[in-house]
Amino acid sequence: MQIDIKSGNTLSQLAQEHGTSVDALMKANPKIKDANLIYAGDTLNIPGKGGDSFSPTGGSPRGMSGPGGDSFQPGGAAPTSAPTGPAPKGQVGDWINQATAILRQQGVPVDKMNPADIATIIQHESGGNPNATNGWDSNAAKGTPSIGLMQTIQPTFDAHKLAGHGDIRNPVDNIIAGVRYAIERYGSVSNVPGVKAVHNGGAYVGY
């Protein structure tokens, strides 16, 4: 979804009104370089809203902390009500289904890549925008910004991509690399700390 910024609006106010966070808004709007500086008349992308309107965990985005690429902090309780079932409807769900089908062909167990949990990561990391680029966090400062649906940095993407799926901005390729990274580091997508936090009613944390 897109809205027009009005005179007097602040990014924090708009984040609160639309059930997201300032960090998520900045990721969905890379042209914003300073959270305290937005202009009336500009258009603002609201992450997680729009044509797909997916809400895989049954609630609004709770915001995110930390960089997007690969900086999860392990820990947290086991999920108490992890969603299961198919990916959300719409384009994002189609991308998830395509990526998981390819991963299944590569021998990745289905129970390690819950589509609803993949959708949770996508919703909070990029709002479903495959062109999302984080130009302001510590990874960006090092020259490796977080890119794409699952906000992977290039070195992480390169280490986990599959042959024939090497475009970090291609949504299916990005999901494939992000899922393989999550499985390698945490055992499954459902064990990603940000996903576990959301299942337990907490705030999502970036990875």
N, C-alpha and C positions, 0 to 999 in steps of 0.2 A: 504494500500500500504506500502511496505517496500523499503527503500533505503539503500545503503551502505555509511557510513560516510567516507569522503575523508580527506586527510591531509589539514589542514587549515580551514575546516568547523567549524562554531560555531552554537550553538543551535538557537540563535536569527536570524542568517542569514538563516538557514534552515527553521525556522518558517515563515519568511517573504516570502521565495521562494515558499512555499507550502500553503500559505494562511491560516496559523493557528497561534498559539501563543506558547511561550515558556512553559507556564503552561500546555496547552493542550498536547504538546509533552511529557512533563514529566509525565503526567497522563497516556499517552499511552505507556510509556517506563519506568515502575517502577524501572528498574535497574539503571536508572540515578538518582543519589542522589544529584549531584551538577550541576546546570545549566551551570556552567563555565568549566565543565570537561567532555568532550566526547572524544572518541578514534577512530582514523582512522581504518577502517576495520570492526568496529562494524555495526550491522544492526539496523536501526531506523524505528519504526512504525510511519506512518503518519496518524493521526486520521482523520476520515471522508473520507478516500480514500480507494479504493480497490474494492472487489467484489460487494458490494452493491452500491457503488458510489452514495449514496443518498445525495441530497442537498435540503432539504424540504423548505427552505425559498428562494430559487432561487439564492443563493450566496455562497461564501466560508465562512468557519468559521471565526469569527471576534475575536476569543480569549475569554478568560474568566478571571474573577478575583474572589478571595475569595475561600473558601473551597467548596468541592463538596457536602457534605452531606445534610445540611439543614440550610443554613445561608443566604437566600434571604433577601434583604432589601425591604420591601414593598414600592410601589410608582411608578411613571411614568405615562405617558399618555396612553390612551386607544389605542389598536391597530388600525392602519389606513388601513391595507391591510392584515389582517390575512389570511393565506392560509387555504383552506378547502379541503375536499375530502379525498380519501383513503390514507393509509399509503404508504410510498415509496416502490418500488419494491425491492425484494431481501430478504435476511434472516432477516434483522432488521425489515422490514415491516411485515414479517410473525409473528415475535415475538410480535410486536405491535398489530396486528390483533387478535392474540390468547389472549393476556392480556385484550384487550378491550372487547372481547366477554365474557370472564369470569366476568369482572366487570359489563357488562350489565345484566348478569344473577343474579348478586347481587343487581340489582336495581340502578346502577349508571347511571344517564342520559347521553345520547350520547353527548349532546352539552357541557358537562363539560370535555370531554376528546378528543379533536381534535387530530386525529392521526398525522397530520403534525406538530403540536406543540410538541407532545411527541417526534417525530423524531428530532425536533430542539434541545430539551434538551439532547437527547442521543448523537447527533452528537457533541455537544460542550462539554459534560461532559466526554464521554468515547471514542468517535470516533467509536462507535459500538462494542467495545470490552467488552464482558461480564465478563472478568477476570481482568479488569482494577482495580487497587488499588492505592489510593493516599497515599504514605508513607511519605509525607513531610510537610503537612499543619498542622494547629493547631489541627484539629480533630485527626490526626494521632499521634500528640504529646501527646494527652490525652488517647491514646490507643484505639480509635474508628475511624480507617481510613475509608474514603469513598470508597465504593466497588460497582462494577458492572456497568451495562449499564447506570443507572441514578445516580450512585455515591451516594447511601444512606449510612449513618452510621448505625451500627448495632442497636442501640436503636430506631432510627427512623423506620428502617425496621421492627423491632419486633412489634412496636406500630401500624403499618399499614398493615402488611401482612394479608393474608386470610388463613383460615384453609386449609391444604393440599398444601400450596404454601409458605413454610417457608425456602427456600434455597436462601440466598441473592445473590449467584453467578449464580443462574438459571435466564436466561434473562427474561422469562415471569414473574416469581415471583418478580424480581426486579422492573419491570415496574409496576406491580400491586401495590406494596407498594409505589413506587414513585408517581404514579398518585393519589392514595388515600391521600397521604400526601399533594400534591399540592392542591387538591380539598378542603381538610379540612382547609388548611391555607389561600388559596387565592380564593376559590370559584370555580375555574376551572383551568385546565392546561394553558389555554390561558391567564389567569391573572398573571401567574408567571412573576415577573419583568424582568428576563432575556429574556423571550420570547417576552414580550412587547417591550423591548429595540431593539431586532432584527427587529421586525415588523416596527419600526420607524427609522430604518437605523443606530441604535446605536450598541454598543458592548455588546455582551452577558455577563451576570454576573452569576457567579456560585451560586448554592443554597445548 
